[in-house]
Every structure is written in C-alpha cells, then in structure tokens.
C-alpha cells in the first residue's frame, strides 16, 4: 500500500419517498429525529444548523467529529434526501432506520460509497 491507496470512510446517500408532508415540512418535526438519528449512530455531535423554507421544507446539517449528516426535504413530493459521511466507527444503519420510522417513509434507497482513492 502506498500513500495513494487509502480509504477515508463511508458515504451513505439515502433517499426516502412516500413520506407524509406533515412529517417533513417543518424544523419542529425534523430537528429532534435528525439529532436522535446521529446519537443512535454513535456519532459525536459538534454543532447543528437547520433552515426553514417558506412555505415549507427544511435543510439541515449536523457536524460530527466523524464528519457530517445533511438533509433536505421536499414535502410537496414526500421526498427526503440525506447523507451521512463518516470516517470513524459508527452505525449509520441505526440512523437510517430511525429516520425511516420517524418520517414514515414508504420507500428507501441507500447507496454507499467508499471515500478515498485507490490508484491501481
């Protein structure tokens, strides 16, 4: 292994669809489930930020010692996109399951990428 053959972590790209609009429209409905998802994953939360769009929709970011969680909602479409980038020991599947239940997602699509490089 040379210095160009290294993995830095996993990046989970998650899409939920079929979410009831009332579950994903307002910060009041998003903030606590999203923070709890980070806690359940074993992440070390450093800071968080959420923005409310008008008339509805939320974007949010949780900065963690292991990297980040981010989220954006489209209530009118029942759609939530979020990602988890981790470079530490965590359990992202716990976060995904918690948010699936909290947002009552009918469909879930998960893609996982290894972050880093491998020159071969």
N, C-alpha and C positions, 0 to 999 in steps of 0.2 A: 504494500500500500504506500503510495506517495502522497504528497500534500494536496493533490488534485482528486483524490479518491476518498470522499468523506460525506457522510450523511449528517445533517444538522437536526433532523427531526421529521415529524409527520405533519402534513397539512390536510385537514378534513374540510371538504367543501360539501355542505349539506343544504338540500332544498326540501322544503315542506310545501305541500299543496293541499287544498281542501280544508284549510283552516277557517273556522268561523271568524268573520270580520271582527266581531266584538272581542275576540281573544288576542288580536294582533294589531289593534288600531291605536292604542294609547300607551304612553310611557307607564302609566299606573298599572297596566296589565302586563307589561313586558319586563320592567326593571327587576322585580324580585325573582321571577322564574329564571331569568337570564343569569343573575348573580348566583342563584342557588345551583344552577347547572355548572357554573365554574367551580363552586365549592365542592359539589359532588364528584367532579372530575379529579379532584386533588390539587387543583391549581392554587397558586399563591396570588391572591388578588392584590394589585398595587393601586389601581385607580380605575374609575369607570366614568363614562360620559354617555348621555342619551340626548337625542334631539327629537322633538315632536314636530311633525309636519302638519300643515293645515290643508284640508280639513282633518285628515287622519293619516297615519303612517308613522313609523319610528325608525330611526337609525341609532345604533348603539355600539359602543366599543368598551371592552374590558381589557385593560392592560394587566398582564400577569407576569410574574417573574419568569415563567417558562415561555412567554411570547404574547399571544393575544387571542381574544374571542371578538368577533364582529358580527353584526346583524343588521338587516334591512328588511322592512315589511312592506307589502303591497296588500293592504286589507281588502281593497276592491276586487282583487283577484284571488284572495285566500292564500297568498303566497308569502313565504318567508325564506330568505337566503341567509345562511350564516356560515361562518367558518371558525375553525379552531386551528391555530398553529402552535405546536408545542415542540420544544426542544428538551423537555425534561420527562421525568416519569409521571405520567398522568393516565387517566382512564376516560378518554373522550366519549366512549360509548355510553357511559353513565350520563353525561351531559346531554347527548343526543336523545336518549330515551326519556329523560326528564322533560326536555323541551317538546318532544313529540306528544307526550301526555298533556303538558300544560297548554299547548296551542291546539290540541285536538286535531293534529294533522292526519288527514286521510291517506296521504301518500308521502313516502320518504325516499329521497335519492341521496346516496352518500358516495363520494369519490375521495379516495385517499392517495395523496402524493407524498413521496419521499423528497424532502427538501435537501439540497446539496448538489454535489456533482460527482460524476464518475467518468473520467476520461479513459476510454479504452480504445 
